[in-house]
């Protein structure tokens, strides 16, 4: 008689979650003892579906909870109502989710309520400000309080967790799986669905944070326009987020400028190619703060605080906020001072070596085969705690 398989669920809801969970899903599928369920909430429908296609992933369960102009409260309520029956009925031995989305927080809480072990990928990131980024900082802090296994990108995140009372033996420094996906896709050039002007330095821009809605976005767009007036050898390439708070204003203020390319969101493989072709990156994204340094691209972060301070400490990026003059000044430094540019364009990847998924699954294998005992992956600062 075949041995009964161990049931594991991987939960995803957004585009970044697909990118960061795909390497773990691939790795878990190598082990025949697991029955793996890919549970999709579709918190972000269109962007997530495109990413699933790129990684050849098909959800086993699709909750399809996205609704137009859905409030955070409504989204959270809907997620609880849809996720809990699935988690309870399937009797999973472990549920895995990534990052700081509402999908991740609700999944962790449902697991806690039903006494199911929960593994948190990308654990321990902190800005120490619940409003920056909002609501992600609150989501990840609450998730850490109830997770069973914590997979931290670096030693810095491990330290955050220990200071918050998380037991050291349940924390594992693995790097971030976004670097696994990035390295996997960056080995080939993927065609861009648009033309880049020749003999122009490409500045890649992305922006979507709630805390930037309103005046901050207008100030950022003013800075972009001013940069095109100051430098005739640049092109600003901007895949515009579909959120109407961003999209509508971007096309109102930036369309018609010959030095600004406004694009629909790109497939991730094409986006990796665009990152490689860029001179530097301006963004409020969290994941890009990890990806840009891994590709030796300086990054200007459109935030007042970041949960990835290693990028700033190592001189790989700068926090420039959303003020027009700050953005212009820092971008000008990179465009006019080769010494400053090269100091930031180091080939350093502080958040992973491309093997995070292997390390994560190694821990999971030990945990599930040794009566839920998590100690297996030795870290540099392990102590008995």
Secondary structure, DSSP 8 states (H G I E B T S, - for coil): -----EEEEEEE-SHHHHHHHHHHHHHHTT-TTEEEEEEE--SSHHHHHHHHHHTT---SEE-----TT--HHHHHHHHHHHHHHHHHHHT-SEEEEETTSHHHHHHHHHHHHTT--EEEEEET---S-TTTTTTHHHHHHHHHHH-SEEEESSHHHHHHHHHTT--GGGEEE---HHHHHHHHHHTS----SS---TT-EEEEEE---GGGTTHHHHHHHHHHHHHHHH-TTEEEEEE--S-HHHHHHHHHHHTT-TTEEEE----HHHHHHHHHH-SEEEE--SHHHHHHHHTT--EEE-SS--S-HHHHHTTSEEE-TT-HHHHHHHHHHHHH-HHHHHHH-----TT--S-HHHHHHHHHHHHHHTTT----S--TT----
